[in-house]
Amino acid sequence: MTNAVPELTLYRSFDCPGRHVWSPFVNKLEARLRIAGLPYTVAPGSMRDAPRGKIPYLAVQDQGETELLDDTTLIARRLIDKGLMKDLHSGLTPEQKTQDLGIRALFEDKLAFYQTRERWIDNYHTMREGALFALPYPVRLLVGPLTYRAVSRTLHGQGTGRFTDDEVRRFKTEIWESINDLLVEVTNNADPDAPFWLLGRADPTEADATVFGFLAAGLVCEAALESQKIIRSFPILVEYARRIHVRYFSDYELWDEGDKHRLLASRDA
């Protein structure tokens, strides 16, 4: 590992320091940075300034040079290559690596599209106001429909836009149920106060950062109330996310003050 840590700035789009955001990929990257113990600052940024027009992106300022990185998976790989992050796959068996990759693909290549439909199609006005908050209201009225049409075309071409509401709801529920069942097995040997991890190891893998990112986003996004209801129907999912929050995000607001009060009471008991 290198001795001098570069200055890192994470561009999240949302201007709400100290809080988890609606984007699962932003939350995923933040979790990855915190698991690595890397200090960073947050800023809104914009897709226009991102290297590939994607949020989040990361500015790495080192010895007077600034490198802009985007895509959460590629960012992690670059930081590992620079010696700033531990490779969380080190020590995994081939079976565990495949399982980890499968979980990430399930969320990033399937659930992400179901949630995009829920947010931009089913709850368009709420999503428009949240995602485009930085734009003046008249501009939001112009940009919103353009975004809606672009998302609709993408979802139709990808396939998610061709399913019924009931079918998409079932798909989302099946994904969260599968993770819940996996975590139920893991918690059998878990420390009652410490985070527990998807593969049942002592340390997290990349899949844990991904799943936490989607859980945190699902629990705070006002345009995804159906997903929030599904997540909360599985208490072990909320407990999994809450323990990660307490370990790595103690400076952040918990997604629900009631959860926070119950958590503090349980720790003091």
C-alpha positions in Angstrom: 0.0 0.0 0.0 1.2 3.5 -0.7 2.1 5.9 2.2 0.7 9.1 0.7 -3.1 8.9 0.1 -4.3 11.1 -2.8 -7.1 13.6 -2.3 -10.3 11.9 -3.4 -13.5 13.8 -4.4 -16.6 11.7 -5.0 -19.2 13.4 -7.3 -22.7 12.1 -6.3 -25.0 14.4 -8.2 -27.2 14.8 -5.0 -26.2 17.8 -2.8 -26.9 16.3 0.6 -23.7 15.7 2.6 -24.1 13.3 5.5 -26.9 11.3 3.9 -27.2 8.2 1.7 -28.6 9.1 -1.7 -31.1 7.7 -4.2 -28.4 6.2 -6.5 -27.4 2.6 -5.5 -24.2 3.0 -7.4 -23.1 6.1 -5.5 -23.9 4.3 -2.2 -22.0 1.2 -3.5 -18.9 3.3 -4.2 -19.0 5.1 -0.9 -19.3 1.8 0.9 -16.3 0.5 -1.1 -14.2 3.6 -0.1 -15.2 3.3 3.5 -14.4 -0.4 3.7 -11.0 0.5 2.4 -10.6 3.3 5.0 -10.0 5.9 2.3 -10.9 9.5 3.3 -12.8 11.5 0.6 -15.0 14.5 0.2 -18.3 14.6 -1.6 -19.6 17.2 -4.2 -22.6 17.3 -6.6 -20.8 17.3 -9.9 -22.7 16.7 -13.1 -23.0 14.2 -15.9 -21.6 16.8 -18.3 -18.3 16.8 -16.4 -18.1 13.0 -15.9 -15.6 11.2 -18.1 -18.3 9.0 -19.7 -21.4 10.9 -18.6 -22.0 8.6 -15.7 -22.7 9.3 -12.0 -20.9 8.7 -9.7 -17.4 9.6 -10.7 -14.2 10.1 -8.7 -11.5 12.7 -8.9 -8.1 11.4 -7.7 -5.7 14.3 -7.1 -2.1 13.1 -6.6 1.1 15.1 -6.7 -0.6 17.9 -8.7 -2.2 15.6 -11.2 -6.0 14.9 -11.3 -7.4 11.7 -12.7 -11.1 11.4 -13.3 -12.5 7.9 -12.9 -16.0 6.6 -13.5 -17.9 3.3 -13.4 -17.9 1.9 -9.9 -16.3 -1.4 -10.8 -13.6 0.3 -12.9 -13.0 2.8 -10.1 -12.4 0.1 -7.6 -10.1 -1.8 -9.9 -8.1 1.4 -10.6 -7.7 2.1 -6.9 -6.6 -1.5 -6.3 -4.0 -1.1 -9.0 -2.8 2.1 -7.4 -2.3 0.3 -4.1 -5.0 2.3 -2.3 -7.5 -0.5 -1.9 -7.3 -4.1 -0.8 -8.5 -6.6 -3.4 -11.6 -8.0 -1.7 -11.3 -11.1 -4.0 -7.9 -12.0 -2.6 -8.3 -15.4 -0.9 -11.6 -16.3 -2.5 -12.1 -19.7 -4.0 -13.2 -19.9 -7.7 -16.7 -20.8 -6.4 -16.8 -17.8 -4.1 -15.6 -15.5 -6.9 -18.3 -16.8 -9.2 -20.9 -16.4 -6.5 -19.8 -12.8 -5.8 -19.9 -11.9 -9.5 -23.3 -13.5 -9.9 -24.8 -11.4 -7.0 -23.3 -8.2 -8.4 -24.7 -9.0 -11.9 -28.1 -9.8 -10.4 -28.3 -6.3 -8.9 -26.4 -4.2 -11.4 -27.7 -5.9 -14.6 -31.2 -6.8 -13.6 -32.6 -5.1 -10.5 -31.1 -1.8 -11.6 -33.5 -1.9 -14.6 -36.5 -2.9 -12.6 -35.8 0.0 -10.2 -35.3 2.5 -13.0 -38.7 1.5 -14.3 -40.2 2.0 -10.9 -38.7 5.4 -10.4 -38.8 7.0 -13.8 -42.0 5.4 -15.3 -44.2 4.5 -12.3 -43.2 7.5 -10.1 -42.1 10.0 -12.7 -43.0 13.3 -11.0 -41.3 12.3 -7.7 -38.2 11.1 -9.5 -38.0 14.2 -11.7 -38.1 16.5 -8.7 -35.5 14.4 -6.9 -33.1 13.6 -9.6 -33.2 17.0 -11.3 -33.4 19.1 -8.2 -30.4 21.2 -9.2 -32.2 22.5 -12.2 -34.6 25.5 -12.1 -38.2 24.3 -12.1 -38.9 25.5 -15.7 -35.9 23.6 -16.9 -37.0 20.5 -15.0 -40.3 20.7 -16.9 -38.3 20.6 -20.2 -35.6 18.0 -19.3 -38.0 15.7 -17.4 -40.0 14.5 -20.4 -36.8 14.1 -22.4 -35.4 11.8 -19.7 -38.7 9.9 -19.5 -38.7 9.2 -23.2 -35.0 8.2 -23.2 -35.6 5.8 -20.2 -38.7 4.4 -21.8 -36.8 3.6 -25.0 -33.9 2.0 -23.1 -36.2 -0.1 -20.9 -38.2 -1.3 -24.0 -35.1 -2.2 -25.8 -33.6 -4.0 -22.8 -36.8 -5.8 -22.1 -37.9 -4.5 -18.7 -40.4 -2.1 -20.4 -42.3 -5.0 -21.9 -43.2 -6.7 -18.6 -46.4 -6.0 -16.7 -46.4 -4.3 -13.3 -47.1 -7.5 -11.5 -44.3 -9.3 -13.3 -41.8 -6.7 -12.4 -42.9 -6.6 -8.8 -42.5 -10.4 -8.7 -39.0 -10.2 -10.2 -37.9 -7.5 -7.6 -39.4 -9.6 -4.8 -37.6 -12.7 -5.9 -34.2 -11.0 -6.0 -34.6 -9.6 -2.5 -36.0 -12.8 -1.2 -33.0 -14.7 -2.5 -30.6 -12.4 -0.7 -32.7 -12.6 2.5 -32.5 -16.4 2.4 -28.7 -16.2 1.9 -28.3 -13.8 4.8 -30.5 -16.0 7.1 -27.9 -18.7 6.7 -25.0 -16.4 7.3 -26.4 -14.9 10.5 -26.4 -18.3 12.2 -22.7 -17.8 13.1 -22.6 -14.0 13.1 -21.5 -11.7 15.9 -24.6 -10.1 17.3 -23.2 -6.6 17.0 -20.9 -6.8 14.0 -21.7 -6.6 10.3 -22.3 -10.0 8.6 -21.3 -10.6 5.0 -23.0 -12.3 2.1 -20.5 -15.1 1.6 -20.3 -15.9 5.3 -16.7 -14.8 5.5 -15.0 -12.6 8.2 -14.5 -9.8 5.6 -16.8 -8.3 3.0 -16.5 -8.9 -0.8 -17.4 -6.6 -3.7 -21.0 -8.0 -3.6 -21.5 -6.6 -0.1 -20.8 -3.1 -1.3 -23.2 -3.6 -4.2 -26.0 -5.0 -2.1 -25.6 -2.3 0.6 -25.7 0.4 -2.1 -29.0 -0.9 -3.4 -30.5 -1.4 0.1 -29.5 2.1 1.2 -30.9 3.6 -2.0 -34.1 1.6 -1.7 -34.6 2.7 1.9 -34.2 6.5 1.2 -35.6 6.9 -2.3 -39.0 8.6 -2.2 -39.6 7.5 -5.8 -39.3 3.8 -4.9 -41.8 3.2 -2.2 -42.7 -0.3 -3.6 -39.1 -1.4 -3.4 -38.9 0.1 0.1 -41.9 -1.9 1.1 -40.4 -5.1 -0.3 -37.1 -4.5 1.5 -38.8 -3.8 4.8 -40.8 -7.0 4.5 -37.5 -8.8 5.1 -36.2 -7.6 8.5 -32.8 -9.3 8.0 -32.1 -7.1 5.0 -32.7 -4.0 7.0 -30.5 -5.4 9.8 -27.7 -6.3 7.4 -27.8 -2.7 6.0 -28.1 -1.1 9.4 -25.0 -2.9 10.8 -22.9 -1.8 7.8 -24.2 1.7 8.3 -23.2 1.7 12.0 -19.7 0.3 11.2 -18.8 2.5 8.3 -21.3 5.4 8.1 -21.7 6.5 11.8 -21.4 10.2 10.6 -24.4 9.7 8.2 -28.1 9.9 9.0 -29.8 6.5 9.2 -32.6 6.2 6.6 -35.2 6.2 9.3 -35.0 7.9 12.7 -37.2 5.1 14.2 -34.6 2.6 13.0 -31.9 4.7 14.6 -33.6 4.9 17.9 -34.3 1.2 18.0 -30.7 0.5 17.1 -29.3 2.8 19.9 -31.7 1.2 22.4 -30.6 -2.3 21.5 -26.9 -1.3 21.8 -27.4 0.3 25.2 -29.4 -2.7 26.6 
